[in-house]
Amino acid sequence: MDVTKIVQFWNQIRQDLVDTIEKFYNENLNYVMYENGYSVRQIILHIAQEEYGEIQCGITREIDEFPPPYEEGSYPTIEAVKTLLAGVHKTTLGI
């Protein structure tokens, strides 16, 4: 497994995601494109969960089970979401 390529992948995903998030307003986080779809916030939190799980469970084995989804209510603003993404990505860069 080429860990360097995985880190590069997540670097690009994170940068593109942050660039996209910065185009939204806080009130857009609850936007759902279609009935029974996911909100913008849910999609962003899912991407953060995937990065954390792939690195901490799949690569470093720091955790034994894939992490549960992040609680939406804990990330009410774009800044809160960006802070989460920065923290998750910091663990990725630490491998």
N, CA, C and O atoms as a CHARMM CRD file, in Angstrom:
* protein
*
  380
    1    1 MET  N      0.84400  -1.17400   0.00000 PROA 1      0.00000
    2    1 MET  CA     0.00000   0.00000   0.00000 PROA 1      0.00000
    3    1 MET  C      0.89100   1.23800   0.00000 PROA 1      0.00000
    4    1 MET  O      1.82500   1.34500   0.79400 PROA 1      0.00000
    5    2 ASP  N      0.59400   2.15700  -0.88600 PROA 2      0.00000
    6    2 ASP  CA     1.36200   3.39200  -0.98800 PROA 2      0.00000
    7    2 ASP  C      0.65700   4.48300  -0.17900 PROA 2      0.00000
    8    2 ASP  O     -0.25400   5.15300  -0.66600 PROA 2      0.00000
    9    3 VAL  N      1.10100   4.64000   1.05900 PROA 3      0.00000
   10    3 VAL  CA     0.48200   5.60300   1.97000 PROA 3      0.00000
   11    3 VAL  C      0.61700   7.02500   1.43700 PROA 3      0.00000
   12    3 VAL  O     -0.27800   7.84800   1.62500 PROA 3      0.00000
   13    4 THR  N      1.71700   7.31100   0.78200 PROA 4      0.00000
   14    4 THR  CA     1.92400   8.65300   0.23400 PROA 4      0.00000
   15    4 THR  C      0.81600   9.01700  -0.75600 PROA 4      0.00000
   16    4 THR  O      0.31800  10.14300  -0.74500 PROA 4      0.00000
   17    5 LYS  N      0.43800   8.08600  -1.59300 PROA 5      0.00000
   18    5 LYS  CA    -0.63000   8.35600  -2.57100 PROA 5      0.00000
   19    5 LYS  C     -1.97300   8.55100  -1.88200 PROA 5      0.00000
   20    5 LYS  O     -2.78600   9.36500  -2.32000 PROA 5      0.00000
   21    6 ILE  N     -2.20500   7.81200  -0.81100 PROA 6      0.00000
   22    6 ILE  CA    -3.45800   7.96900  -0.07800 PROA 6      0.00000
   23    6 ILE  C     -3.51300   9.34600   0.57300 PROA 6      0.00000
   24    6 ILE  O     -4.55000  10.00800   0.53800 PROA 6      0.00000
   25    7 VAL  N     -2.41500   9.77600   1.16100 PROA 7      0.00000
   26    7 VAL  CA    -2.36200  11.10900   1.77800 PROA 7      0.00000
   27    7 VAL  C     -2.54400  12.17800   0.70100 PROA 7      0.00000
   28    7 VAL  O     -3.26500  13.15100   0.92300 PROA 7      0.00000
   29    8 GLN  N     -1.91000  12.01900  -0.45500 PROA 8      0.00000
   30    8 GLN  CA    -2.08100  12.97800  -1.55000 PROA 8      0.00000
   31    8 GLN  C     -3.53700  13.03500  -1.99500 PROA 8      0.00000
   32    8 GLN  O     -4.06700  14.11200  -2.26800 PROA 8      0.00000
   33    9 PHE  N     -4.18000  11.87100  -2.06900 PROA 9      0.00000
   34    9 PHE  CA    -5.59500  11.80400  -2.43300 PROA 9      0.00000
   35    9 PHE  C     -6.42800  12.62700  -1.45600 PROA 9      0.00000
   36    9 PHE  O     -7.24300  13.45000  -1.87300 PROA 9      0.00000
   37   10 TRP  N     -6.22500  12.40600  -0.15200 PROA 10     0.00000
   38   10 TRP  CA    -7.01000  13.13000   0.84500 PROA 10     0.00000
   39   10 TRP  C     -6.65000  14.60900   0.89200 PROA 10     0.00000
   40   10 TRP  O     -7.50300  15.43800   1.21100 PROA 10     0.00000
   41   11 ASN  N     -5.39700  14.95800   0.57800 PROA 11     0.00000
   42   11 ASN  CA    -5.03700  16.37700   0.47700 PROA 11     0.00000
   43   11 ASN  C     -5.88000  17.05400  -0.58900 PROA 11     0.00000
   44   11 ASN  O     -6.40900  18.14300  -0.36600 PROA 11     0.00000
   45   12 GLN  N     -6.00900  16.41800  -1.74700 PROA 12     0.00000
   46   12 GLN  CA    -6.78300  16.99700  -2.84300 PROA 12     0.00000
   47   12 GLN  C     -8.27100  17.04400  -2.51300 PROA 12     0.00000
   48   12 GLN  O     -8.93300  18.05300  -2.75400 PROA 12     0.00000
   49   13 ILE  N     -8.79500  15.95100  -1.96200 PROA 13     0.00000
   50   13 ILE  CA   -10.21400  15.92100  -1.58900 PROA 13     0.00000
   51   13 ILE  C    -10.51100  17.04100  -0.60700 PROA 13     0.00000
   52   13 ILE  O    -11.47900  17.78300  -0.77700 PROA 13     0.00000
   53   14 ARG  N     -9.67200  17.16400   0.42900 PROA 14     0.00000
   54   14 ARG  CA    -9.91000  18.18300   1.45300 PROA 14     0.00000
   55   14 ARG  C     -9.85700  19.57600   0.85900 PROA 14     0.00000
   56   14 ARG  O    -10.72600  20.40100   1.14300 PROA 14     0.00000
   57   15 GLN  N     -8.85100  19.85500   0.03800 PROA 15     0.00000
   58   15 GLN  CA    -8.74100  21.19300  -0.54100 PROA 15     0.00000
   59   15 GLN  C     -9.94200  21.51200  -1.41200 PROA 15     0.00000
   60   15 GLN  O    -10.49700  22.60700  -1.32300 PROA 15     0.00000
   61   16 ASP  N    -10.35000  20.57600  -2.24900 PROA 16     0.00000
   62   16 ASP  CA   -11.51500  20.80400  -3.10800 PROA 16     0.00000
   63   16 ASP  C    -12.78600  20.97500  -2.27000 PROA 16     0.00000
   64   16 ASP  O    -13.63700  21.80700  -2.58300 PROA 16     0.00000
   65   17 LEU  N    -12.90200  20.18600  -1.21400 PROA 17     0.00000
   66   17 LEU  CA   -14.07800  20.27900  -0.34900 PROA 17     0.00000
   67   17 LEU  C    -14.13400  21.63000   0.35800 PROA 17     0.00000
   68   17 LEU  O    -15.19000  22.26000   0.40800 PROA 17     0.00000
   69   18 VAL  N    -13.01800  22.07200   0.89700 PROA 18     0.00000
   70   18 VAL  CA   -12.97900  23.37500   1.57200 PROA 18     0.00000
   71   18 VAL  C    -13.28800  24.49300   0.57500 PROA 18     0.00000
   72   18 VAL  O    -14.03000  25.42300   0.89200 PROA 18     0.00000
   73   19 ASP  N    -12.71700  24.40200  -0.62800 PROA 19     0.00000
   74   19 ASP  CA   -13.01700  25.41100  -1.65500 PROA 19     0.00000
   75   19 ASP  C    -14.51300  25.46600  -1.94500 PROA 19     0.00000
   76   19 ASP  O    -15.08000  26.54600  -2.11400 PROA 19     0.00000
   77   20 THR  N    -15.14100  24.31100  -2.00000 PROA 20     0.00000
   78   20 THR  CA   -16.58400  24.24800  -2.26500 PROA 20     0.00000
   79   20 THR  C    -17.38300  24.77000  -1.08400 PROA 20     0.00000
   80   20 THR  O    -18.32400  25.54200  -1.26800 PROA 20     0.00000
   81   21 ILE  N    -17.02500  24.36400   0.11400 PROA 21     0.00000
   82   21 ILE  CA   -17.74300  24.79300   1.32300 PROA 21     0.00000
   83   21 ILE  C    -17.74300  26.31100   1.44400 PROA 21     0.00000
   84   21 ILE  O    -18.73400  26.90200   1.87500 PROA 21     0.00000
   85   22 GLU  N    -16.64800  26.93800   1.07100 PROA 22     0.00000
   86   22 GLU  CA   -16.53200  28.38600   1.21000 PROA 22     0.00000
   87   22 GLU  C    -17.48400  29.14400   0.27800 PROA 22     0.00000
   88   22 GLU  O    -17.61800  30.36200   0.39400 PROA 22     0.00000
   89   23 LYS  N    -18.13700  28.44700  -0.62900 PROA 23     0.00000
   90   23 LYS  CA   -19.12400  29.06600  -1.50700 PROA 23     0.00000
   91   23 LYS  C    -20.52300  29.06800  -0.88900 PROA 23     0.00000
   92   23 LYS  O    -21.44400  29.68800  -1.42000 PROA 23     0.00000
   93   24 PHE  N    -20.67200  28.37300   0.23300 PROA 24     0.00000
   94   24 PHE  CA   -21.96300  28.24300   0.89300 PROA 24     0.00000
   95   24 PHE  C    -22.09500  29.22500   2.05500 PROA 24     0.00000
   96   24 PHE  O    -21.10800  29.75800   2.56200 PROA 24     0.00000
   97   25 TYR  N    -23.35300  29.44600   2.45800 PROA 25     0.00000
   98   25 TYR  CA   -23.66600  30.17800   3.67700 PROA 25     0.00000
   99   25 TYR  C    -24.15400  29.15800   4.69800 PROA 25     0.00000
  100   25 TYR  O    -24.54400  28.04800   4.33500 PROA 25     0.00000
  101   26 ASN  N    -24.13400  29.53200   5.97300 PROA 26     0.00000
  102   26 ASN  CA   -24.58100  28.60700   7.02000 PROA 26     0.00000
  103   26 ASN  C    -25.95900  28.02100   6.73500 PROA 26     0.00000
  104   26 ASN  O    -26.19500  26.83300   6.95800 PROA 26     0.00000
  105   27 GLU  N    -26.86300  28.85700   6.24400 PROA 27     0.00000
  106   27 GLU  CA   -28.22400  28.36300   6.00500 PROA 27     0.00000
  107   27 GLU  C    -28.29000  27.33600   4.86900 PROA 27     0.00000
  108   27 GLU  O    -29.28900  26.62700   4.74200 PROA 27     0.00000
  109   28 ASN  N    -27.24300  27.24700   4.04400 PROA 28     0.00000
  110   28 ASN  CA   -27.20600  26.25500   2.96800 PROA 28     0.00000
  111   28 ASN  C    -26.86100  24.85200   3.46600 PROA 28     0.00000
  112   28 ASN  O    -27.05400  23.87600   2.74100 PROA 28     0.00000
  113   29 LEU  N    -26.35900  24.74300   4.68600 PROA 29     0.00000
  114   29 LEU  CA   -25.92700  23.43400   5.18600 PROA 29     0.00000
  115   29 LEU  C    -27.06700  22.43000   5.28300 PROA 29     0.00000
  116   29 LEU  O    -26.83600  21.22300   5.21900 PROA 29     0.00000
  117   30 ASN  N    -28.27800  22.90800   5.43400 PROA 30     0.00000
  118   30 ASN  CA   -29.43400  22.00900   5.52900 PROA 30     0.00000
  119   30 ASN  C    -30.09700  21.73900   4.18700 PROA 30     0.00000
  120   30 ASN  O    -31.08800  21.01200   4.12400 PROA 30     0.00000
  121   31 TYR  N    -29.57400  22.30600   3.12900 PROA 31     0.00000
  122   31 TYR  CA   -30.16700  22.13000   1.80500 PROA 31     0.00000
  123   31 TYR  C    -30.09400  20.66700   1.37100 PROA 31     0.00000
  124   31 TYR  O    -29.04500  20.02900   1.46600 PROA 31     0.00000
  125   32 VAL  N    -31.22000  20.15300   0.89700 PROA 32     0.00000
  126   32 VAL  CA   -31.31700  18.79300   0.35800 PROA 32     0.00000
  127   32 VAL  C    -31.80600  18.94000  -1.07900 PROA 32     0.00000
  128   32 VAL  O    -32.85600  19.53200  -1.32800 PROA 32     0.00000
  129   33 MET  N    -31.04500  18.40200  -2.01400 PROA 33     0.00000
  130   33 MET  CA   -31.35300  18.59900  -3.42200 PROA 33     0.00000
  131   33 MET  C    -32.65100  17.91000  -3.85200 PROA 33     0.00000
  132   33 MET  O    -33.38100  18.43500  -4.69200 PROA 33     0.00000
  133   34 TYR  N    -32.93700  16.75100  -3.28600 PROA 34     0.00000
  134   34 TYR  CA   -34.14200  16.03000  -3.67000 PROA 34     0.00000
  135   34 TYR  C    -34.68500  15.25500  -2.47600 PROA 34     0.00000
  136   34 TYR  O    -33.97000  14.99300  -1.50900 PROA 34     0.00000
  137   35 GLU  N    -35.94900  14.89800  -2.56200 PROA 35     0.00000
  138   35 GLU  CA   -36.62200  14.19800  -1.47200 PROA 35     0.00000
  139   35 GLU  C    -35.85300  12.92900  -1.08300 PROA 35     0.00000
  140   35 GLU  O    -35.43500  12.15200  -1.94200 PROA 35     0.00000
  141   36 ASN  N    -35.67800  12.74200   0.21000 PROA 36     0.00000
  142   36 ASN  CA   -34.94800  11.59900   0.78300 PROA 36     0.00000
  143   36 ASN  C    -33.45100  11.63600   0.48300 PROA 36     0.00000
  144   36 ASN  O    -32.74800  10.64400   0.67400 PROA 36     0.00000
  145   37 GLY  N    -32.97100  12.78100   0.01600 PROA 37     0.00000
  146   37 GLY  CA   -31.54000  12.92800  -0.23100 PROA 37     0.00000
  147   37 GLY  C    -30.82800  13.35300   1.04600 PROA 37     0.00000
  148   37 GLY  O    -31.43800  13.47300   2.10800 PROA 37     0.00000
  149   38 TYR  N    -29.55000  13.57400   0.92100 PROA 38     0.00000
  150   38 TYR  CA   -28.72800  14.01500   2.04500 PROA 38     0.00000
  151   38 TYR  C    -28.55000  15.52100   1.98700 PROA 38     0.00000
  152   38 TYR  O    -28.50400  16.11500   0.90900 PROA 38     0.00000
  153   39 SER  N    -28.45000  16.13200   3.16200 PROA 39     0.00000
  154   39 SER  CA   -28.19500  17.57200   3.20400 PROA 39     0.00000
  155   39 SER  C    -26.72500  17.83200   2.88700 PROA 39     0.00000
  156   39 SER  O    -25.89300  16.92700   2.92900 PROA 39     0.00000
  157   40 VAL  N    -26.43300  19.07300   2.57400 PROA 40     0.00000
  158   40 VAL  CA   -25.04500  19.46900   2.33300 PROA 40     0.00000
  159   40 VAL  C    -24.19500  19.11200   3.55700 PROA 40     0.00000
  160   40 VAL  O    -23.09600  18.57700   3.41400 PROA 40     0.00000
  161   41 ARG  N    -24.69900  19.40600   4.75000 PROA 41     0.00000
  162   41 ARG  CA   -23.96800  19.09600   5.98500 PROA 41     0.00000
  163   41 ARG  C    -23.70900  17.59100   6.10000 PROA 41     0.00000
  164   41 ARG  O    -22.59600  17.18100   6.43000 PROA 41     0.00000
  165   42 GLN  N    -24.72100  16.76900   5.83400 PROA 42     0.00000
  166   42 GLN  CA   -24.55800  15.32000   5.93900 PROA 42     0.00000
  167   42 GLN  C    -23.48900  14.80800   4.97900 PROA 42     0.00000
  168   42 GLN  O    -22.70400  13.92900   5.33400 PROA 42     0.00000
  169   43 ILE  N    -23.45800  15.34400   3.78800 PROA 43     0.00000
  170   43 ILE  CA   -22.45500  14.91000   2.80800 PROA 43     0.00000
  171   43 ILE  C    -21.05600  15.29000   3.27400 PROA 43     0.00000
  172   43 ILE  O    -20.13200  14.47900   3.20100 PROA 43     0.00000
  173   44 ILE  N    -20.89900  16.51000   3.74700 PROA 44     0.00000
  174   44 ILE  CA   -19.58600  16.96100   4.22900 PROA 44     0.00000
  175   44 ILE  C    -19.13500  16.11000   5.41700 PROA 44     0.00000
  176   44 ILE  O    -17.98700  15.67000   5.46900 PROA 44     0.00000
  177   45 LEU  N    -20.03400  15.88100   6.36100 PROA 45     0.00000
  178   45 LEU  CA   -19.66600  15.08700   7.53500 PROA 45     0.00000
  179   45 LEU  C    -19.34600  13.64800   7.14400 PROA 45     0.00000
  180   45 LEU  O    -18.49200  13.01100   7.76100 PROA 45     0.00000
  181   46 HSD  N    -20.01500  13.14300   6.14100 PROA 46     0.00000
  182   46 HSD  CA   -19.72200  11.78900   5.67000 PROA 46     0.00000
  183   46 HSD  C    -18.32300  11.71400   5.07500 PROA 46     0.00000
  184   46 HSD  O    -17.60000  10.74500   5.31000 PROA 46     0.00000
  185   47 ILE  N    -17.94100  12.71100   4.31900 PROA 47     0.00000
  186   47 ILE  CA   -16.59100  12.73800   3.74600 PROA 47     0.00000
  187   47 ILE  C    -15.55400  12.78600   4.86100 PROA 47     0.00000
  188   47 ILE  O    -14.53800  12.09600   4.79000 PROA 47     0.00000
  189   48 ALA  N    -15.80100  13.59400   5.89100 PROA 48     0.00000
  190   48 ALA  CA   -14.87500  13.65000   7.04200 PROA 48     0.00000
  191   48 ALA  C    -14.78700  12.29700   7.73000 PROA 48     0.00000
  192   48 ALA  O    -13.70000  11.84800   8.09300 PROA 48     0.00000
  193   49 GLN  N    -15.93000  11.64900   7.90800 PROA 49     0.00000
  194   49 GLN  CA   -15.95900  10.32500   8.53700 PROA 49     0.00000
  195   49 GLN  C    -15.16700   9.32000   7.70000 PROA 49     0.00000
  196   49 GLN  O    -14.43200   8.50100   8.25100 PROA 49     0.00000
  197   50 GLU  N    -15.30800   9.37600   6.39900 PROA 50     0.00000
  198   50 GLU  CA   -14.59700   8.45400   5.51400 PROA 50     0.00000
  199   50 GLU  C    -13.08100   8.66000   5.60700 PROA 50     0.00000
  200   50 GLU  O    -12.32100   7.69300   5.67400 PROA 50     0.00000
  201   51 GLU  N    -12.65200   9.91400   5.61100 PROA 51     0.00000
  202   51 GLU  CA   -11.21300  10.17100   5.72300 PROA 51     0.00000
  203   51 GLU  C    -10.68700   9.62800   7.04600 PROA 51     0.00000
  204   51 GLU  O     -9.68300   8.91500   7.08400 PROA 51     0.00000
  205   52 TYR  N    -11.37400   9.97200   8.12500 PROA 52     0.00000
  206   52 TYR  CA   -10.92200   9.52300   9.44300 PROA 52     0.00000
  207   52 TYR  C    -10.91600   7.99800   9.52400 PROA 52     0.00000
  208   52 TYR  O     -9.95100   7.40500  10.00600 PROA 52     0.00000
  209   53 GLY  N    -11.98000   7.36900   9.05900 PROA 53     0.00000
  210   53 GLY  CA   -12.07300   5.91300   9.12000 PROA 53     0.00000
  211   53 GLY  C    -11.04000   5.22100   8.26200 PROA 53     0.00000
  212   53 GLY  O    -10.42200   4.24600   8.68900 PROA 53     0.00000
  213   54 GLU  N    -10.84600   5.72300   7.04300 PROA 54     0.00000
  214   54 GLU  CA    -9.86800   5.09800   6.15000 PROA 54     0.00000
  215   54 GLU  C     -8.46700   5.15400   6.75000 PROA 54     0.00000
  216   54 GLU  O     -7.71800   4.17900   6.69300 PROA 54     0.00000
  217   55 ILE  N     -8.12700   6.28400   7.31600 PROA 55     0.00000
  218   55 ILE  CA    -6.77800   6.44300   7.86400 PROA 55     0.00000
  219   55 ILE  C     -6.64300   5.73000   9.21300 PROA 55     0.00000
  220   55 ILE  O     -5.73700   4.91800   9.39900 PROA 55     0.00000
  221   56 GLN  N     -7.53900   6.03200  10.14700 PROA 56     0.00000
  222   56 GLN  CA    -7.37400   5.53300  11.51800 PROA 56     0.00000
  223   56 GLN  C     -7.75900   4.06100  11.69700 PROA 56     0.00000
  224   56 GLN  O     -7.21500   3.38400  12.56900 PROA 56     0.00000
  225   57 CYS  N     -8.67200   3.57200  10.89600 PROA 57     0.00000
  226   57 CYS  CA    -9.08900   2.17700  11.00200 PROA 57     0.00000
  227   57 CYS  C     -8.41800   1.33600   9.92600 PROA 57     0.00000
  228   57 CYS  O     -7.90000   0.25500  10.20400 PROA 57     0.00000
  229   58 GLY  N     -8.43000   1.83400   8.71100 PROA 58     0.00000
  230   58 GLY  CA    -7.93600   1.04300   7.59400 PROA 58     0.00000
  231   58 GLY  C     -6.43700   1.01700   7.42300 PROA 58     0.00000
  232   58 GLY  O     -5.88900   0.00900   6.97700 PROA 58     0.00000
  233   59 ILE  N     -5.75500   2.09900   7.76600 PROA 59     0.00000
  234   59 ILE  CA    -4.31400   2.16200   7.51400 PROA 59     0.00000
  235   59 ILE  C     -3.49600   2.02900   8.79400 PROA 59     0.00000
  236   59 ILE  O     -2.67100   1.12500   8.91900 PROA 59     0.00000
  237   60 THR  N     -3.72900   2.93300   9.74200 PROA 60     0.00000
  238   60 THR  CA    -2.88900   2.90900  10.94800 PROA 60     0.00000
  239   60 THR  C     -3.37000   1.92100  11.99100 PROA 60     0.00000
  240   60 THR  O     -2.60800   1.53000  12.87600 PROA 60     0.00000
  241   61 ARG  N     -4.62600   1.51200  11.89900 PROA 61     0.00000
  242   61 ARG  CA    -5.24500   0.59400  12.86500 PROA 61     0.00000
  243   61 ARG  C     -5.25400   1.18200  14.28600 PROA 61     0.00000
  244   61 ARG  O     -5.19400   0.45800  15.28000 PROA 61     0.00000
  245   62 GLU  N     -5.33200   2.52200  14.34400 PROA 62     0.00000
  246   62 GLU  CA    -5.41300   3.20500  15.63700 PROA 62     0.00000
  247   62 GLU  C     -6.75300   2.92900  16.31800 PROA 62     0.00000
  248   62 GLU  O     -6.85700   2.95700  17.54400 PROA 62     0.00000
  249   63 ILE  N     -7.77400   2.66200  15.50500 PROA 63     0.00000
  250   63 ILE  CA    -9.08300   2.30200  16.04900 PROA 63     0.00000
  251   63 ILE  C     -9.48400   0.95000  15.45700 PROA 63     0.00000
  252   63 ILE  O     -9.09700   0.60700  14.34000 PROA 63     0.00000
  253   64 ASP  N    -10.26500   0.19300  16.22400 PROA 64     0.00000
  254   64 ASP  CA   -10.62700  -1.16300  15.81300 PROA 64     0.00000
  255   64 ASP  C    -11.82800  -1.23000  14.88100 PROA 64     0.00000
  256   64 ASP  O    -11.94000  -2.15700  14.07900 PROA 64     0.00000
  257   65 GLU  N    -12.72000  -0.26000  14.98000 PROA 65     0.00000
  258   65 GLU  CA   -13.92700  -0.26000  14.16800 PROA 65     0.00000
  259   65 GLU  C    -14.06000   1.06200  13.44100 PROA 65     0.00000
  260   65 GLU  O    -13.59900   2.10300  13.91000 PROA 65     0.00000
  261   66 PHE  N    -14.69900   0.99800  12.28700 PROA 66     0.00000
  262   66 PHE  CA   -14.93400   2.22400  11.53800 PROA 66     0.00000
  263   66 PHE  C    -15.76000   3.17200  12.40800 PROA 66     0.00000
  264   66 PHE  O    -16.71700   2.73700  13.04700 PROA 66     0.00000
  265   67 PRO  N    -15.41000   4.44900  12.44300 PROA 67     0.00000
  266   67 PRO  CA   -16.09600   5.38800  13.34900 PROA 67     0.00000
  267   67 PRO  C    -17.55200   5.62500  12.94300 PROA 67     0.00000
  268   67 PRO  O    -17.90700   5.53600  11.76800 PROA 67     0.00000
  269   68 PRO  N    -18.37500   5.92400  13.92600 PROA 68     0.00000
  270   68 PRO  CA   -19.77800   6.24900  13.62400 PROA 68     0.00000
  271   68 PRO  C    -19.86100   7.62200  12.95400 PROA 68     0.00000
  272   68 PRO  O    -18.90000   8.39100  12.98900 PROA 68     0.00000
  273   69 PRO  N    -20.98900   7.92200  12.35500 PROA 69     0.00000
  274   69 PRO  CA   -21.15700   9.24300  11.73500 PROA 69     0.00000
  275   69 PRO  C    -21.01800  10.36000  12.76700 PROA 69     0.00000
  276   69 PRO  O    -21.32700  10.17700  13.94500 PROA 69     0.00000
  277   70 TYR  N    -20.55400  11.50800  12.31100 PROA 70     0.00000
  278   70 TYR  CA   -20.48700  12.68300  13.17800 PROA 70     0.00000
  279   70 TYR  C    -21.90300  13.19400  13.41500 PROA 70     0.00000
  280   70 TYR  O    -22.75500  13.11700  12.52900 PROA 70     0.00000
  281   71 GLU  N    -22.14800  13.71200  14.60700 PROA 71     0.00000
  282   71 GLU  CA   -23.45900  14.26100  14.96800 PROA 71     0.00000
  283   71 GLU  C    -23.65900  15.60700  14.27500 PROA 71     0.00000
  284   71 GLU  O    -22.87300  16.53700  14.45900 PROA 71     0.00000
  285   72 GLU  N    -24.70300  15.69600  13.49000 PROA 72     0.00000
  286   72 GLU  CA   -24.96600  16.92400  12.74100 PROA 72     0.00000
  287   72 GLU  C    -25.08600  18.15500  13.63100 PROA 72     0.00000
  288   72 GLU  O    -24.59600  19.22800  13.27900 PROA 72     0.00000
  289   73 GLY  N    -25.73600  18.00200  14.78300 PROA 73     0.00000
  290   73 GLY  CA   -25.94900  19.12600  15.67700 PROA 73     0.00000
  291   73 GLY  C    -24.67100  19.70500  16.26000 PROA 73     0.00000
  292   73 GLY  O    -24.66400  20.83400  16.75100 PROA 73     0.00000
  293   74 SER  N    -23.60400  18.94600  16.20900 PROA 74     0.00000
  294   74 SER  CA   -22.32300  19.42500  16.72800 PROA 74     0.00000
  295   74 SER  C    -21.60500  20.34900  15.74700 PROA 74     0.00000
  296   74 SER  O    -20.59200  20.95700  16.09400 PROA 74     0.00000
  297   75 TYR  N    -22.12400  20.45700  14.53100 PROA 75     0.00000
  298   75 TYR  CA   -21.47500  21.25000  13.48500 PROA 75     0.00000
  299   75 TYR  C    -22.50800  22.16700  12.82600 PROA 75     0.00000
  300   75 TYR  O    -22.89800  21.95600  11.67700 PROA 75     0.00000
  301   76 PRO  N    -22.94300  23.18700  13.57100 PROA 76     0.00000
  302   76 PRO  CA   -24.05300  24.03500  13.08900 PROA 76     0.00000
  303   76 PRO  C    -23.66000  25.08100  12.04700 PROA 76     0.00000
  304   76 PRO  O    -24.52300  25.63600  11.36700 PROA 76     0.00000
  305   77 THR  N    -22.36600  25.34800  11.92100 PROA 77     0.00000
  306   77 THR  CA   -21.92300  26.40800  11.01100 PROA 77     0.00000
  307   77 THR  C    -20.83900  25.89100  10.06600 PROA 77     0.00000
  308   77 THR  O    -20.25100  24.83100  10.27800 PROA 77     0.00000
  309   78 ILE  N    -20.60300  26.66000   9.04200 PROA 78     0.00000
  310   78 ILE  CA   -19.53200  26.32100   8.10700 PROA 78     0.00000
  311   78 ILE  C    -18.19000  26.32600   8.83000 PROA 78     0.00000
  312   78 ILE  O    -17.34900  25.46400   8.57200 PROA 78     0.00000
  313   79 GLU  N    -17.97900  27.27200   9.71900 PROA 79     0.00000
  314   79 GLU  CA   -16.71000  27.30600  10.46200 PROA 79     0.00000
  315   79 GLU  C    -16.53800  26.05300  11.31900 PROA 79     0.00000
  316   79 GLU  O    -15.43600  25.51200  11.41400 PROA 79     0.00000
  317   80 ALA  N    -17.61300  25.59500  11.93800 PROA 80     0.00000
  318   80 ALA  CA   -17.53600  24.37800  12.74700 PROA 80     0.00000
  319   80 ALA  C    -17.19700  23.16700  11.87800 PROA 80     0.00000
  320   80 ALA  O    -16.40500  22.31200  12.27500 PROA 80     0.00000
  321   81 VAL  N    -17.79100  23.10300  10.71200 PROA 81     0.00000
  322   81 VAL  CA   -17.50900  22.00100   9.78100 PROA 81     0.00000
  323   81 VAL  C    -16.05500  22.07200   9.31500 PROA 81     0.00000
  324   81 VAL  O    -15.36500  21.05400   9.26700 PROA 81     0.00000
  325   82 LYS  N    -15.59200  23.27800   8.97200 PROA 82     0.00000
  326   82 LYS  CA   -14.20200  23.43100   8.53000 PROA 82     0.00000
  327   82 LYS  C    -13.21700  23.08200   9.63900 PROA 82     0.00000
  328   82 LYS  O    -12.14700  22.53800   9.36600 PROA 82     0.00000
  329   83 THR  N    -13.56500  23.38800  10.88600 PROA 83     0.00000
  330   83 THR  CA   -12.70400  23.02000  12.01900 PROA 83     0.00000
  331   83 THR  C    -12.61800  21.50700  12.14200 PROA 83     0.00000
  332   83 THR  O    -11.53800  20.96500  12.37300 PROA 83     0.00000
  333   84 LEU  N    -13.74400  20.82300  11.98900 PROA 84     0.00000
  334   84 LEU  CA   -13.73600  19.36200  12.00500 PROA 84     0.00000
  335   84 LEU  C    -12.84100  18.82300  10.89200 PROA 84     0.00000
  336   84 LEU  O    -11.99100  17.96700  11.13700 PROA 84     0.00000
  337   85 LEU  N    -13.02800  19.31700   9.68100 PROA 85     0.00000
  338   85 LEU  CA   -12.22400  18.84100   8.55400 PROA 85     0.00000
  339   85 LEU  C    -10.73200  19.06400   8.79400 PROA 85     0.00000
  340   85 LEU  O     -9.91000  18.21200   8.45800 PROA 85     0.00000
  341   86 ALA  N    -10.39400  20.19600   9.36600 PROA 86     0.00000
  342   86 ALA  CA    -8.97500  20.47100   9.65300 PROA 86     0.00000
  343   86 ALA  C     -8.42200  19.49400  10.67300 PROA 86     0.00000
  344   86 ALA  O     -7.29600  19.01700  10.52900 PROA 86     0.00000
  345   87 GLY  N     -9.20500  19.19000  11.70500 PROA 87     0.00000
  346   87 GLY  CA    -8.75600  18.23900  12.72100 PROA 87     0.00000
  347   87 GLY  C     -8.60700  16.83800  12.17100 PROA 87     0.00000
  348   87 GLY  O     -7.63500  16.14500  12.47400 PROA 87     0.00000
  349   88 VAL  N     -9.56500  16.42100  11.36400 PROA 88     0.00000
  350   88 VAL  CA    -9.48600  15.08800  10.76000 PROA 88     0.00000
  351   88 VAL  C     -8.27400  15.02400   9.83100 PROA 88     0.00000
  352   88 VAL  O     -7.52700  14.04500   9.84300 PROA 88     0.00000
  353   89 HSD  N     -8.08600  16.04700   9.04600 PROA 89     0.00000
  354   89 HSD  CA    -6.97500  16.02100   8.09100 PROA 89     0.00000
  355   89 HSD  C     -5.61500  16.08000   8.79800 PROA 89     0.00000
  356   89 HSD  O     -4.62200  15.55400   8.29300 PROA 89     0.00000
  357   90 LYS  N     -5.58100  16.71400   9.95400 PROA 90     0.00000
  358   90 LYS  CA    -4.33400  16.75100  10.72500 PROA 90     0.00000
  359   90 LYS  C     -3.90600  15.32500  11.10300 PROA 90     0.00000
  360   90 LYS  O     -2.71500  15.01200  11.09900 PROA 90     0.00000
  361   91 THR  N     -4.87400  14.47100  11.42600 PROA 91     0.00000
  362   91 THR  CA    -4.52000  13.07200  11.73500 PROA 91     0.00000
  363   91 THR  C     -4.01800  12.34400  10.48700 PROA 91     0.00000
  364   91 THR  O     -3.14700  11.47800  10.57300 PROA 91     0.00000
  365   92 THR  N     -4.57200  12.70200   9.33000 PROA 92     0.00000
  366   92 THR  CA    -4.11000  12.10200   8.07600 PROA 92     0.00000
  367   92 THR  C     -2.66300  12.49900   7.81700 PROA 92     0.00000
  368   92 THR  O     -1.84400  11.65900   7.44300 PROA 92     0.00000
  369   93 LEU  N     -2.35400  13.74200   8.00800 PROA 93     0.00000
  370   93 LEU  CA    -0.99300  14.22400   7.75300 PROA 93     0.00000
  371   93 LEU  C      0.01200  13.65300   8.74700 PROA 93     0.00000
  372   93 LEU  O      1.21600  13.65700   8.49000 PROA 93     0.00000
  373   94 GLY  N     -0.48400  13.16300   9.88200 PROA 94     0.00000
  374   94 GLY  CA     0.38900  12.63100  10.92700 PROA 94     0.00000
  375   94 GLY  C      0.86400  11.20100  10.68900 PROA 94     0.00000
  376   94 GLY  O      1.67100  10.67900  11.45800 PROA 94     0.00000
  377   95 ILE  N      0.36200  10.55900   9.61300 PROA 95     0.00000
  378   95 ILE  CA     0.79600   9.16600   9.40400 PROA 95     0.00000
  379   95 ILE  C      2.10000   9.08000   8.65900 PROA 95     0.00000
  380   95 ILE  O      2.59500   7.98200   8.40600 PROA 95     0.00000
